[in-house]
Amino acid sequence: MQRPRRRDVLRLTAVAGTAGVLTLDTVTFARAAEARNGDETRTITGHLPTGSPDFVHLPVEVGEGVREIAVSYRYDRPTVPAGTQGNACDIGIFDERGTELGGRGFRGWSGGARSEFSISAERATPGYLPGPVRPGRWHVVLGPYTVAPQGMDYEVTVTLRRGPAGQTPEPVFPPERAGGRGRAWYRGDCHLHTVHSDGQRTPAEVAAAARAAGLDFITTTEHNTSSGHRAWEGLWGDHPDGELLILTGEEVTTRNGHVLALGIDPGVFIDWRYRARDGVFGRFADRIRRAGGLVVPAHPHGTCVGCNWKFGFQEADAVEVWNGAYGPDDEASVAGWDNTLVAAVRGRRGWIPAMGNSDAHREPQPVGSPQTVVLADELSRRAILAGLRAGRSWIAESSAIGLTFRALDGRGRHAGIGERLRVDAGAEVTVRLEVTGGPPNGPVRFITDQGQLYATALPATGSGTVEWRTTARYAAYVRAEVRHAADGPIPGLPGPMAAMTNPVFLGEE
């Protein structure tokens, strides 16, 4: 049994700002010349108390001639009192290039989705990156996400398999452009998981579900790994239902909230090993943008442990206000986002567009519910991200809903979603919403910087046109919501969202 030493509790500087890391004794193996057979295994056990550091490093000395490293682990799950968190422990690995925050040593992370993994030049378990097992000091990394009052007993088994190294296949990444409809509204789901993190669908199953949902594009966003970027070969084109644009991304899953690195360059990895108090998030937001992507806080009012967004929205390019089946946490996210629009109107900063995604992991969670509908010049990575960044988008619960929303003045000028209609403060403006495929008799709300200023309902067909007249003095912006009928126990709360738009701004800036 290998126990942590008192001197191994270090200040985590290079790895995670001011957080802590616990480094265990190094695991050593016989030299290749001394090994009796091709495989050698070591098992390490230990105990972590409540309040342990976020990460536990297990150094492993890898010698010459190793073709594969295999790791398995387990930990106890004792009964805990109601309302108390039990044990949950993630796992991943860094190679001989080190564990530096944002460094090159990352070789994979499976969180708590797997109890074992392996890496060789030819292949790797989903969540991990294939490549040579070079000699040097590797680090198995445990992430004790929550620890029971009794503490956590763990066991890690490491096996080195010797033999010829083999060849690493060249990764095939999705193309950056697909056959589209020119300048048009394109439907997409930018928060999806497969077997490359904690999802249960394969990439092929996700692609099929996306096409069935009427989507034009998707983004692969596995938790804390880039391994899924290379898993979509043959799934994007030459299909009876049309081409599918597949963007590469990551759900950066920190202890203080999750953020989508949306549309980053294929193969890029964004580190997650920090908290809001460490003051380093801006560095990784810059990394996302340098890789061509958008910074999108995900489910900012989510109720799972670590899901609440604690980093603020100064770095956000957009925000996911609707995640999966619409619920109270989404209602809070929409309200919080709307407050940022008011601040933008007052000139404090540019506004942050809203988007919605399914965050689908497995059946029966539907891909494409909700989906973000983006006005783009073409179906390409560049054009889709430009449309999302500009807020030329709206959110629907499914592709059955169609919507147009714009503001017009008396001189024939008009502005659409994400745009500004420049009119005098007192000039009359007509705001027009056209809906098809909405909920029968579904409530419609027009929200402004003063809150809701107009409400009506769709016809029983779920399709119709709604108009409202206002001025820029009365409403600095207008956005539209289409709801289902209220069905909750609290009077006055609106029903679940069916569709919502980003705002149209009114007046001179």
C-alpha positions in Angstrom: 0.0 0.0 0.0 1.4 3.4 -1.0 0.3 6.2 1.4 0.6 9.9 0.7 3.4 11.6 2.5 2.9 14.8 4.6 5.4 16.7 2.5 3.6 15.8 -0.7 0.8 18.3 0.0 2.0 21.0 -2.3 0.9 24.5 -3.4 -0.4 24.0 -6.9 1.2 26.7 -8.9 2.0 25.4 -12.4 -1.0 23.2 -12.5 -3.9 25.1 -11.1 -3.2 28.6 -9.8 -3.6 28.6 -6.0 -5.4 25.3 -5.6 -3.8 22.2 -4.1 -2.5 18.9 -5.4 -1.5 15.8 -3.6 1.5 14.0 -5.1 2.0 10.3 -4.2 5.2 8.3 -4.2 6.4 7.4 -7.7 5.4 4.0 -9.1 8.4 2.2 -10.6 8.8 -0.9 -12.8 11.6 -3.2 -13.7 13.8 -2.1 -16.5 13.0 -3.7 -19.8 16.1 -5.9 -19.7 15.1 -7.1 -16.2 11.4 -7.7 -16.9 10.5 -11.4 -16.8 7.7 -11.0 -19.3 6.0 -8.5 -21.5 3.6 -7.1 -18.9 4.1 -5.7 -15.4 1.5 -4.5 -13.0 1.5 -2.4 -9.9 -1.4 -1.7 -7.6 -1.5 1.4 -5.3 -4.1 1.9 -2.5 -4.7 4.8 -0.3 -7.2 7.0 1.6 -8.3 10.6 1.0 -10.0 12.6 3.8 -12.8 15.1 3.3 -11.3 18.3 2.1 -8.6 16.7 0.0 -7.1 18.8 -2.8 -8.9 18.9 -6.2 -6.3 16.6 -7.8 -4.1 13.7 -6.7 -1.1 12.9 -8.9 0.3 9.4 -9.1 3.7 9.5 -10.9 4.5 6.5 -13.0 8.0 5.8 -14.3 7.7 4.4 -17.8 10.8 2.8 -19.2 12.0 2.0 -22.7 10.2 -0.6 -24.9 6.6 0.0 -23.5 4.0 -0.2 -26.2 0.9 0.3 -24.0 -0.1 1.7 -20.6 -3.3 0.5 -19.1 -4.9 1.9 -15.9 -7.9 0.8 -13.8 -9.2 2.2 -10.6 -11.9 1.9 -8.0 -13.0 3.6 -4.9 -15.5 2.9 -2.1 -19.0 4.4 -1.9 -20.0 4.4 1.7 -23.6 5.3 2.8 -23.8 8.9 3.8 -26.5 10.9 5.6 -29.3 12.5 3.5 -28.2 15.8 2.0 -24.5 14.9 2.2 -22.3 14.2 -0.8 -20.9 10.8 -1.2 -17.7 9.8 -3.0 -17.1 10.6 -6.6 -13.7 10.5 -8.3 -12.6 11.3 -11.8 -9.5 10.0 -13.6 -7.2 10.9 -16.5 -3.5 10.8 -17.5 -0.7 13.1 -18.6 2.4 11.8 -20.3 6.1 12.5 -19.9 5.7 16.1 -21.1 4.3 17.0 -17.7 1.2 18.2 -15.9 1.7 22.0 -16.5 -1.6 23.8 -16.7 -2.5 24.1 -20.4 0.7 22.2 -21.3 1.4 19.5 -23.9 1.3 16.5 -21.6 -2.5 15.9 -21.7 -3.3 12.3 -23.0 -6.9 11.9 -21.9 -9.6 12.2 -19.3 -12.7 10.1 -18.7 -14.0 11.7 -15.6 -16.1 9.2 -13.8 -17.5 7.6 -16.9 -15.0 4.7 -17.0 -13.2 2.5 -14.5 -10.3 1.6 -16.9 -8.5 2.8 -20.0 -5.5 2.1 -22.1 -3.2 4.0 -24.5 -0.9 2.8 -27.2 0.4 4.2 -30.5 -2.3 2.5 -32.5 -5.3 3.1 -30.4 -6.7 4.5 -27.2 -9.9 4.1 -25.1 -12.5 6.8 -26.0 -11.6 9.9 -24.1 -7.9 9.3 -24.5 -5.4 10.2 -27.3 -3.5 7.5 -29.2 0.3 8.0 -29.6 3.6 6.5 -28.6 4.1 5.5 -24.9 7.5 7.3 -24.6 9.8 6.8 -21.6 9.7 9.2 -18.7 7.5 10.2 -15.8 3.8 9.9 -16.6 1.1 11.0 -14.1 -2.2 9.3 -13.5 -4.4 12.0 -12.1 -7.4 11.4 -9.8 -10.0 14.1 -9.3 -11.9 13.5 -6.0 -14.9 15.5 -7.0 -16.8 14.9 -3.8 -15.6 13.0 -0.7 -17.8 11.4 1.9 -17.5 12.3 5.6 -15.8 8.9 6.1 -13.2 9.7 3.4 -12.4 7.8 0.2 -10.5 4.6 -0.1 -9.1 4.2 -3.6 -7.1 1.6 -5.5 -5.2 2.3 -8.8 -3.7 -0.5 -10.9 -1.2 0.4 -13.6 0.0 -2.1 -16.2 2.9 -1.6 -18.7 2.9 -3.8 -21.7 6.1 -4.1 -23.7 6.5 -4.8 -27.4 6.9 -3.0 -30.7 5.4 0.5 -30.6 3.3 0.4 -33.7 2.2 3.4 -35.8 -0.2 6.2 -34.8 -2.9 6.8 -37.3 -3.2 10.3 -38.8 -6.3 11.9 -37.3 -9.1 12.7 -39.7 -11.1 15.8 -38.6 -14.4 17.1 -40.0 -14.2 19.6 -42.9 -15.0 23.2 -42.1 -17.6 23.6 -44.7 -20.7 21.7 -45.8 -23.1 22.0 -48.7 -25.7 24.5 -47.5 -28.3 26.9 -48.9 -26.2 30.0 -49.2 -27.3 32.8 -46.8 -30.0 31.1 -44.8 -31.1 30.2 -41.3 -29.3 27.0 -40.2 -30.3 24.8 -37.2 -27.8 23.4 -34.9 -27.1 21.7 -31.5 -23.8 22.8 -30.0 -23.7 20.8 -26.8 -23.5 17.0 -27.3 -21.8 14.1 -25.6 -20.8 10.6 -27.0 -18.9 7.6 -25.6 -15.8 9.9 -25.7 -16.9 11.3 -22.4 -20.0 10.4 -20.3 -22.4 9.9 -23.2 -23.8 6.6 -24.3 -24.3 7.3 -28.0 -21.6 6.7 -30.5 -20.7 9.5 -32.9 -22.6 7.7 -35.7 -25.7 7.5 -33.5 -25.5 11.2 -32.7 -25.0 12.1 -36.4 -28.1 10.1 -37.3 -30.1 11.6 -34.5 -29.0 15.1 -35.6 -30.2 14.5 -39.2 -33.5 13.1 -37.9 -34.0 16.2 -35.8 -33.6 18.4 -38.9 -30.3 19.9 -37.9 -27.7 21.4 -40.3 -24.8 21.5 -37.9 -23.6 20.1 -34.5 -20.7 20.6 -32.2 -19.0 17.8 -30.4 -18.3 18.9 -26.8 -16.9 16.1 -24.7 -16.0 16.8 -21.0 -12.3 17.9 -20.7 -11.0 16.0 -23.7 -10.4 16.5 -27.4 -10.4 12.8 -28.3 -13.9 13.1 -29.9 -12.6 15.5 -32.6 -11.2 12.6 -34.6 -14.2 10.3 -34.2 -16.5 11.6 -37.0 -14.9 10.3 -40.1 -17.4 9.6 -42.8 -20.4 11.0 -40.8 -20.6 14.4 -42.4 -21.3 14.1 -46.1 -22.7 12.0 -49.0 -25.9 11.3 -47.1 -29.5 11.0 -48.4 -30.6 13.5 -45.8 -27.9 16.1 -46.7 -24.6 17.1 -45.4 -24.0 17.8 -41.8 -21.5 20.4 -40.6 -19.6 19.0 -37.6 -17.8 21.6 -35.4 -15.2 20.5 -32.9 -15.3 21.8 -29.3 -15.0 20.8 -25.6 -17.1 21.2 -22.5 -14.5 22.6 -20.1 -15.8 21.1 -16.8 -14.4 23.0 -13.8 -15.4 22.8 -10.1 -17.1 26.2 -10.5 -19.0 25.8 -13.7 -18.9 24.5 -17.2 -18.0 26.4 -20.4 -18.4 25.4 -24.0 -15.2 25.9 -26.1 -17.4 26.1 -29.2 -15.9 25.6 -32.7 -12.2 25.5 -31.7 -9.6 24.2 -34.0 -9.6 20.4 -34.3 -7.2 18.7 -31.9 -7.0 21.6 -29.5 -7.4 20.8 -25.8 -8.6 23.4 -23.2 -7.5 22.8 -19.6 -10.1 22.7 -16.8 -8.0 22.3 -13.7 -8.8 25.6 -11.9 -11.4 27.3 -9.8 -12.8 30.9 -10.1 -10.7 31.9 -7.1 -7.5 31.0 -9.0 -8.0 34.0 -11.3 -6.7 32.2 -14.4 -9.9 31.7 -16.5 -9.2 34.7 -18.7 -6.1 32.9 -19.9 -8.1 30.0 -21.1 -10.9 32.1 -22.5 -8.2 33.7 -24.6 -6.9 30.3 -25.6 -10.4 29.4 -26.8 -10.6 32.5 -29.0 -7.1 32.0 -30.3 -8.2 28.6 -31.4 -11.0 30.2 -33.4 -13.8 29.3 -31.0 -16.4 31.0 -28.8 -16.6 31.1 -25.0 -20.1 30.0 -24.0 -20.9 29.4 -20.3 -23.2 26.3 -20.2 -26.3 25.9 -18.0 -25.1 28.7 -15.7 -27.9 27.9 -13.1 -27.5 24.1 -13.3 -28.3 22.2 -10.2 -25.6 19.5 -10.3 -22.4 19.8 -8.2 -20.0 22.2 -9.8 -22.5 23.2 -12.6 -23.3 26.8 -11.4 -21.2 29.3 -13.3 -19.0 31.3 -10.9 -16.6 33.0 -13.3 -18.7 35.9 -14.3 -19.6 36.8 -17.9 -16.9 39.3 -18.8 -15.2 36.7 -21.1 -18.4 35.3 -22.6 -19.1 35.4 -26.3 -22.6 33.9 -25.8 -24.4 32.1 -23.0 -26.4 28.9 -23.0 -29.7 30.0 -21.4 -31.7 26.9 -22.3 -30.2 23.5 -21.7 -32.2 20.3 -22.5 -35.8 20.1 -21.2 -36.8 23.6 -20.1 -37.0 23.9 -16.3 -36.6 26.3 -13.4 -32.8 26.6 -13.9 -33.3 27.7 -17.5 -35.9 30.2 -16.3 -33.3 31.7 -14.0 -30.7 31.7 -16.8 -33.0 33.5 -19.1 -33.8 36.1 -16.5 -30.1 36.6 -15.6 -29.2 36.9 -19.3 -31.9 39.5 -19.8 -30.4 41.6 -17.0 -27.1 41.7 -19.0 -29.1 43.2 -21.9 -30.2 46.0 -19.7 -26.6 46.7 -18.7 -25.6 46.7 -22.4 -28.2 49.2 -23.2 -26.8 51.5 -20.6 -23.5 51.3 -22.4 -21.4 49.3 -20.0 -20.3 46.7 -22.5 -21.4 44.8 -25.6 -24.3 42.5 -25.3 -24.1 38.8 -24.9 -26.3 36.6 -27.3 -28.3 33.7 -25.9 -28.3 30.2 -27.3 -29.9 26.8 -26.5 -28.6 23.3 -26.8 -29.7 19.8 -25.9 -26.7 18.6 -23.8 -28.0 15.1 -24.8 -26.0 12.2 -23.4 -28.2 9.1 -24.0 -31.6 7.9 -24.9 -34.3 9.1 -24.4 -32.7 12.6 -24.3 -33.4 14.1 -27.7 -30.7 15.6 -29.9 -31.8 19.0 -31.1 -34.1 19.9 -28.3 -33.6 22.7 -28.0 -31.6 23.9 -31.0 -30.2 27.3 -32.0 -31.2 28.7 -35.4 -28.5 30.9 -36.9 -28.5 33.3 -39.9 -25.3 32.6 -41.7 -23.8 33.4 -45.1 -23.1 29.7 -45.7 -22.9 26.4 -43.8 -19.4 26.7 -42.6 -17.5 26.9 -39.3 -16.6 30.6 -40.0 -20.1 31.7 -41.0 -21.9 29.8 -38.2 -19.6 31.1 -35.5 -20.0 34.7 -36.9 -23.7 34.4 -36.7 -23.7 33.1 -33.2 -21.2 35.8 -32.1 -23.4 38.5 -33.6 -26.6 37.2 -32.0 -28.3 36.6 -35.3 -30.1 33.6 -33.8 -33.1 32.3 -32.0 -33.9 29.1 -30.0 -36.5 26.5 -30.7 -37.6 23.3 -28.9 -37.6 21.5 -32.2 -37.3 22.0 -36.0 -41.2 21.9 -36.1 -41.2 25.5 -35.1 -40.5 28.3 -37.6 -40.2 31.9 -36.6 -39.3 35.4 -38.0 -39.0 38.5 -35.9 -38.2 42.0 -36.9 -38.9 45.7 -36.2 -40.0 48.2 -38.9 -40.4 52.0 -38.9 -42.7 54.2 -40.9 -40.1 54.7 -43.6 -39.8 51.1 -44.6 -36.5 50.4 -42.7 -36.3 47.3 -40.7 -34.0 45.3 -38.5 -33.9 41.6 -37.6 -32.8 39.5 -34.7 -29.5 40.7 -33.3 -29.6 44.0 -35.2 -30.5 47.6 -34.4 -33.2 49.7 -36.0 -31.8 53.2 -35.8 -34.8 55.6 -35.3 -35.5 58.7 -33.3 -36.6 58.1 -29.8 -40.2 59.1 -30.4 -40.6 57.5 -33.8 -43.2 54.7 -34.0 -41.9 51.2 -34.5 -43.9 48.1 -35.4 -42.5 44.9 -33.9 -43.7 41.8 -35.8 -43.4 38.1 -34.9 -44.5 35.4 -37.3 -44.7 31.8 -35.9 -45.4 28.5 -37.5 -45.7 25.1 -35.8 -45.9 26.6 -32.3 -48.0 25.3 -29.4 -51.8 25.6 -29.8 -52.9 28.8 -28.1 -49.4 29.3 -26.9 -48.7 32.4 -24.9 -46.5 35.0 -26.7 -44.5 37.6 -24.8 -42.6 40.7 -25.9 -39.8 41.5 -23.4 -38.1 44.8 -23.2 -35.6 46.6 -20.9 -38.7 47.4 -18.7 -39.8 43.8 -18.7 -42.9 42.3 -20.4 -44.8 45.1 -22.2 -47.0 43.1 -24.4 -48.6 39.6 -24.3 -51.1 37.7 -26.4 -51.6 34.1 -27.6 -51.2 32.2 -30.8 -54.3 30.8 -32.5 -55.3 27.2 -31.9 -53.3 26.2 -35.0 -50.1 27.3 -33.3 -49.3 29.5 -36.3 -49.9 33.2 -36.6 -48.6 36.8 -36.7 -48.3 39.1 -33.7 -47.7 42.8 -34.0 -47.0 45.5 -31.4 -46.3 49.2 -31.7 -43.8 51.0 -29.6 -41.0 53.6 -29.7 -37.3 53.5 -28.8 -38.0 55.8 -25.9 -40.4 53.2 -24.5 -38.4 50.0 -25.3 -34.7 50.1 -25.9 -34.9 46.5 -27.1 -37.5 43.9 -27.8 -37.2 40.1 -27.7 -39.9 37.5 -28.2 -40.9 34.4 -26.3 -43.3 31.7 -27.4 -44.4 29.6 -24.5 -46.5 26.5 -23.7 -49.4 27.1 -21.4 -48.5 27.5 -17.7 -48.8 24.2 -15.9 -46.9 24.8 -12.7 -48.3 25.1 -9.2 -47.2 28.8 -8.7 -49.6 31.4 -10.1 -48.0 34.0 -12.4 -45.1 31.9 -13.6 -45.0 31.4 -17.3 -45.1 28.0 -18.9 -42.2 26.2 -20.5 -40.4 27.9 -23.4 -41.2 26.7 -26.9 -39.1 29.3 -28.8 -37.3 32.6 -27.9 -35.3 35.2 -29.8 -32.3 37.3 -29.3 -33.3 41.0 -29.1 -33.8 43.6 -31.8 -32.4 46.9 -30.5 -34.3 50.2 -31.1 -32.9 53.7 -31.3 -29.5 55.3 -31.9 -26.6 53.8 -29.9 
